[in-house]
Structures are given as structure tokens and as C-alpha cells.
Amino acid sequence: MMINTNYYINNLSFFIFQIFAIIISCTVMLVSHFLGGRSYGTDKNIPFESGTCSFGNAQIKIFIKFYLIAMFFVIFDVEALYLYIWSVSIKEIKLEGFIEGLLFIITILISLFYLFRVRALNWRSKKYS
């Protein structure tokens, strides 16, 4: 039975790296705890917003439209990153990867057309506000 020593060396080096990362992180947190400055007083417990004391109710009513637009932005932004990686590696992935990338683009376009169809991106729509 042949044992692949390269596999075990790679795993061992990964675990050693993880152990050193944990040790360094804990050391930095402990050093900052012991050497860090501390301040106590009545001013420490007062909320501070841009140099003025806060007043009134801090709960502001925000429309769901802002969250929807933010979610759409994040989704399409991540998809743009995938498309960038796909375009950089187009020579290595050959025809199969090209077809899969085209299917991915078609899926993105269908979802974007669906969002326009249900007026999810229209600010004047009353459906999602």
C-alpha cells in the first residue's frame, strides 16, 4: 500500500498555519488588553452622534425599498465578480466553460427582466413600499 506523503505534508502545514494564526491572534488581543488605555467617567456612557447629544426617538421608519435595492445591488455585484473571473479564465475553460458562462449571463438577464416586470426597481411603484 502506497502512502502519499505529499498529502500529509500539505495538511500538516495547513494545521501548523492555523495554530500559529490562533496563537498570534490571542497574543495580540492579550497584549492590547493589558497595555491598552482605560477611561472611566460619566461622559463614557453618554451616546455621541457627530458632536451633538441625541434627542427624541432613535427608531426611524425606513421603507423596505431601500433594503430591496441594497439586496439587488449586492446580488448583481457578486455576479459581476464571477463574470470577471470567468472572462479572465476563458482560455483555460474551453467551450464547456464558455457555454456555462453564457447560461449564467442568461440567468442574470432573466432575473433582471423579472425585477423590471414586477417593478421592483421602480421608485414610484406602490407595490413594495
C-alpha positions in Angstrom: 0.0 0.0 0.0 1.4 3.3 -1.1 1.1 6.3 1.2 1.0 9.7 -0.4 3.3 11.7 1.9 2.8 15.0 0.0 -0.9 14.9 1.0 0.0 14.6 4.7 2.7 17.3 4.5 0.2 19.7 2.9 -2.3 19.0 5.6 0.3 19.3 8.4 1.5 22.6 7.1 -2.1 23.9 7.0 -2.7 22.9 10.6 0.5 24.5 11.7 -0.5 27.7 9.9 -3.9 27.6 11.7 -2.3 27.1 15.1 0.1 30.0 14.5 -2.7 32.2 13.4 -4.7 31.4 16.5 -1.7 32.0 18.8 -0.8 35.3 17.2 -4.4 36.5 17.3 -4.8 35.6 21.0 -1.4 37.2 21.8 -2.4 40.5 20.1 -5.7 40.6 22.0 -4.0 39.9 25.3 -1.3 42.5 24.7 -3.9 45.1 23.8 -5.9 44.2 26.8 -3.0 44.7 29.2 -1.4 47.7 27.5 -4.5 49.5 26.3 -5.7 52.7 28.0 -8.9 52.8 30.0 -11.1 55.7 30.7 -13.9 55.8 33.2 -16.4 58.5 33.9 -19.9 59.8 33.3 -19.1 61.0 29.8 -18.2 57.5 28.8 -21.9 56.3 29.0 -23.5 59.2 27.0 -24.4 58.4 23.4 -22.4 60.6 21.0 -23.5 61.4 17.4 -21.3 63.8 15.5 -20.7 66.1 18.4 -24.3 66.6 19.5 -26.3 64.8 22.1 -29.1 62.7 20.7 -32.7 63.5 21.4 -36.1 62.1 20.6 -36.8 58.6 19.3 -33.9 56.9 17.6 -36.2 54.4 15.7 -36.7 55.9 12.2 -39.1 54.3 9.8 -37.2 53.2 6.7 -39.1 51.9 3.7 -38.5 48.4 2.5 -37.5 49.8 -0.9 -34.0 50.7 0.4 -33.4 47.2 1.6 -34.6 45.7 -1.7 -32.3 47.9 -3.7 -29.4 47.1 -1.5 -30.0 43.4 -1.8 -30.3 43.7 -5.6 -27.0 45.6 -5.7 -25.2 43.0 -3.6 -26.5 40.2 -5.7 -25.6 41.7 -9.0 -22.3 43.0 -7.7 -21.2 39.4 -6.7 -22.4 38.1 -10.0 -20.2 40.7 -11.7 -17.2 39.4 -9.8 -18.0 35.9 -11.0 -18.2 37.2 -14.6 -14.9 38.9 -14.3 -13.2 35.7 -13.1 -14.9 33.9 -15.9 -13.7 36.3 -18.5 -10.1 36.2 -17.3 -10.0 32.4 -17.4 -11.8 32.0 -20.7 -8.8 30.4 -22.5 -8.5 27.6 -19.9 -12.1 26.7 -19.5 -12.7 26.0 -23.3 -16.1 25.6 -24.8 -17.9 23.9 -21.8 -16.9 26.8 -19.5 -18.0 29.3 -22.2 -21.4 27.7 -22.5 -21.8 27.6 -18.7 -20.9 31.3 -18.5 -23.4 32.1 -21.2 -26.1 30.2 -19.3 -25.1 32.2 -16.2 -25.4 35.5 -18.1 -28.8 34.4 -19.4 -30.0 33.6 -15.9 -28.9 37.0 -14.7 -30.7 38.7 -17.5 -33.9 36.8 -16.9 -33.8 37.7 -13.2 -33.2 41.4 -14.1 -36.1 41.4 -16.6 -38.3 39.8 -14.0 -37.3 42.6 -11.5 -38.3 45.2 -14.1 -41.5 43.3 -14.9 -42.7 43.3 -11.2 -41.5 46.9 -10.9 -39.1 46.1 -8.0 -36.7 48.7 -9.2 -39.3 51.4 -9.8 -39.2 54.0 -7.1 -42.7 55.2 -7.9 -44.3 51.8 -7.5 -46.7 51.3 -4.6 -46.4 47.6 -4.5 -43.2 47.3 -2.4 -43.3 50.5 -0.3 
